[in-house]
């Protein structure tokens, strides 16, 4: 769908998984975003920070907590040139500190979302959507933010059918 965009932030490297920290070659949220793209024929955009987060899981968590407490907006490497052609935007992110990573808000607050439909997908290991949907509503005034999908991070890679079906229902 040419009028659908998938925007995502995903972290590879050390991640929390059942049984402890594991090193991932590809972040869990990237799988989910790509499954949506493939199911809908949508365009896709990866949010990437100018200053990478720490490779070490615990150090990254400390950075995420500090950013959340400061309500920081870390610099990102780029933006979608023109958001206007898109009617539906899937926003995919891991749950950090009960919401999306602050870099996702850097991206979202760059645009006018009036009349757009925002469809969130949150990967997590048990927190669900937490308060991320409410936070997306605040960051995207004028948009309709629909109820999102919570996907266990360690199950994302194997959830293509579930994610694709959900995406088609929400496109």
N, C-alpha and C positions, 0 to 999 in steps of 0.2 A: 504494500500500500504506500504509494508515493506520499500521502499526507500523514504518514506515521513515522515518528522518530523514536529511537531507543537511545537514551542517554544513560551512561553508567560510570560508576567508580568501582574498581575492584582492586584488591591487594593480593599479589602473589607473595611468595616467600613464607616466612613463619606465620602460621595461623593457628588459632585455637580450634581443636577438633576433639571429638570424644577420645579419651585416653591421653590427652595432652597436646602439646604443640607439635605440629608437623610442618614440613616445608612443602609448599605447593608450587608447582611450575606455572600454574595458571590460577588466578583467583576464582573463588566460588561464584562471585557475582558475574564475572565475565561469561561463564557458561550460561547462566540464566539469561543474560542480555542477548547473547548470540542465539539462543533458542527462540526468543521472541522475534528477533530479526528474521531468522529463517522461516518461522511460522507465518509471518505477515509480509515478508518481502519488504521490510521497513529499512530505512536508513539507520545508521548507527553512529554514535559519537562517544568516545571514551574520554572522561575527565581525567586529566593527569596534572598533578601538582608540579610547580616549578621546583620546589625543594622536596625531594622524596622523603617519605616517612622512613623511620629507622627500619632496618632489616630485622632486627631483633624484635620479637613479638612484644615482650614486656616494655621495651623502650618505646615502641610504637603506641602501645596503650597509654603510656604516660604522656606522649605528645597529643594523643587524641583527647585525653582528659583535660590537659592544659588548654587546648583550643576550644573545647566545649565550655569550660569555665569562663574563658575570655570572650566567648561568642565571636571567635576569630573568623576571618575570611581569608584563608591562605590563597596566595596567588596560584592561578592555574595556567597551563601552557597555551590554552586557546579556547575559542568559542565557536559555536556554529555560526557561519556567516550570516544566514538569514533564517530566523525561526518562523517567520510569517507563513510560509507554505504548509506548515504542519498543524493539523487540527488535534491530533492525539499524540501525546508524548509519554512514553513509558520511562520512568525514572527508577533506575535499579541501583541499589547500594547495600553495603553491609550495615548492620546496626552497631553504631559506636556510641556509647554513653547514652543509650536510649533514643537515638535519632540517627539521621544520616550523618556521615562525616562532614565536617565544616566546609570542605572543598566543594561538596555538592551544592551547598547554599551559595558559595561564591558564584557558581555557574547559574543557579536559578535566579538569583537577584539581579543578574545582568539583563534580563529580558522583561518585556511586557507580556504577560500571560493571559490577557483579557480574551475571553471567548475560547480558550484552549481547554482540553481535557487532559488532566495529569493522572497517570495510572502508575502507582508505586509498586515496586517489588523490593522486599527487604530480606537479605540473607542474614541468618543469625543462628546461634546455637541454643536458643531457648527463650529469648526475650520477645519473640514475635515482632510485631510492628512497633512496639513500645509507643512513644509519643511522636513518631516520625510523620505520620499522616497529618496530624495537627500542625506540626512544624512546616510541612510542605504547604499546607493551606495558607499559613502566615507568609511564607516566602513567595507565594505565587498568587497575589491578589488578582481577582478577576477570572481566575481559572476555576474549573470544577475538578476537585481532587476526589476521585472515586476510591472506595475501599480497596486496599492493596492485597497483595499475596505475600505471605510469610513463608520462606523456604529455609529449612535447616541447611546451613552452609555445607555440612559434610554430605548432604544428599543432593545438592544442586547438580552436580555432574550427571547424576543418574535420574534426573527429574524432567527430562526433555518432554515427554508426552504430557505430563501434568502442566508444565509451564506453557507449552504450545496451546493446549486446549484453553487454558485460562486467558492467554493473550488474545485468542480468537474471540472469546466471549466479551472481552473488554476493548477491542479495537474500535 
